[in-house]
């Protein structure tokens, strides 16, 4: 059932930013499973910049009609899955980032396309997604689904980085929830850096990887014991999560990252991450302790 909304929505829902793009449709379908797993509505949000109404009323009316078409197409795609979710629709008079950030306060999650129809501009790839991820009050899923991208025969991995930060436990739990819901294997990555003088040759790097991974396995042993049915593997590498994704990108469906890890978030949703993840189905989930 479709419920049109123009007032304050129900307190909890999974909110999807809809903008008429294929990326937004993919985000809606991804968010559908999130809503079902939480037993909450799926809310489709389309934003019309109010500046258009003040300066060009005819253009504003046209954008409103476009918004209605865009949300209707998203509803059609969701209903075609046959999954029993309650759908809410809102067309908001606000800028997209402001509307999504405001909607994130009571939301369980925000889902947006990695590249949307209205924010695809040279030098600003993923600009709306990056701005929402930086300011939202709930987890943000930045969904990438490339129709011609390579699709592995097995479910793509869920990847999360484990380090010594206080937020690691929250990220691990979020990654476990995603892996369970999507029937996917989990890869827990720990990255390390060193000066060139500290490592001598490939054997030195391999030995360091083994030492770091052994430390990671000891730290995770009690945690993995509580999730015996989950396919979990730990990985240690010299470099960054971006380096790991570059080598395994076609095997990964989602990478979970902490909102406070500003550098990694910026890399994943900025130009370098977009270049690495281009033509793939690797999405990004940005989570923080304050979100849960």
C-alpha positions, 0 to 999 in steps of 0.5 A, a space after each residue: 500500500 502506498 501512503 502519500 505524506 505531506 506531514 511529519 512521518 512516523 518516527 522510524 523508517 528507512 528513508 530513500 532519497 529519490 531523484 529520478 535516477 536509476 541509482 535511486 531505484 537501486 537504493 530503494 531496492 537495497 533499502 527495502 531489505 533494510 526496512 523489512 529486517 527492522 519491520 519499519 516502513 520504507 519512506 521515499 523522499 523527493 526534494 524540490 528546491 524551494 528557490 524554484 517556486 519563488 523565481 520560476 513557478 512554472 519550473 517549480 510545477 514541472 519539478 513537482 510533476 517530475 518528483 511524482 513520476 520519480 517516486 511512482 517509478 520507485 514504488 513500481 520497482 519495489 512492488 514488483 519484488 512482491 515483498 510485503 513492505 509499507 511504502 511512504 512517499 514524501 515530496 519535500 520543498 527543500 534542498 536534497 541534502 537538507 531534506 535528507 539530513 532532517 529526515 535522518 533524525 528519526 530514521 533507522 537508515 538513509 539510503 542514497 544512490 552513489 551517483 544521482 541524476 541531479 547531482 552528477 556534475 564534473 568534479 562533484 561525483 557523489 557530492 550529495 551522498 558525501 554531504 549526507 554521510 557527513 551530517 546525517 543522524 543515522 547510518 547512511 547507505 551509499 548504494 552502487 549497483 552497476 548493471 554491467 558490473 561483474 557479478 560473482 557467482 557467490 554473494 559479495 563480501 561484507 567488508 569492515 575495517 577493525 582497528 583500535 578505535 572505540 567505534 570498532 565494536 559498533 562497526 563489527 555489529 553493523 557488518 554482522 547484521 548486514 552479512 546475516 541479512 544478505 546471506 553474505 560472507 564477512 571479511 574483517 580487515 586491519 590495515 597497518 602502515 610503516 616506514 619503508 626502512 622498517 620493511 625489507 622486501 616482500 618477505 618482510 611485508 608477508 611476515 608483518 602481515 602474519 603478525 598483524 593478522 595473528 594479533 587481530 585473530 586473538 582480539 576477535 576470537 571471543 567475538 567470532 565465538 558468538 557468531 558460529 554460523 557466519 562465514 568470517 575471515 580476517 585479513 591484514 595488509 599494509 596500506 588502506 581499505 581502498 587498497 584492499 578494495 582495489 584488489 578485490 572490488 568485484 568480490 565485495 558488495 558492501 564496505 562498512 566504515 565509521 562516520 568519524 573516520 573522515 579520511 576513509 569516508 572521504 576516500 570512499 565517496 569522493 573521486 578516488 573511491 568513485 574511480 576504484 568502485 566504478 563499474 562495480 556493485 560495491 556500496 558503502 555503509 557509514 555508521 557511528 556510535 551515535 547512530 545506534 
